[in-house]
């Protein structure tokens, strides 16, 4: 249950983290914007958190199933 709760929390942080923070959107010379490398790094970290949490859930299920 704790692993699933942590997974849901990580997914929520990723969902909220996809919105660029102030300063993470850079203006382009010809107009328009692009996302900064800081944004990409931050989102990649959040994605790793989700993947790690998913692995913990899978491990917990495997351990539970081994006891059956």
Secondary structure, DSSP 4 states (H G I P E B T S, - for coil): -HHHHHHHHHHHHHHHHTSPPTT-EEE-TTS-EEE-HHHHHHHHHHHHHHHHHHHHHHHHHHHHHHT-
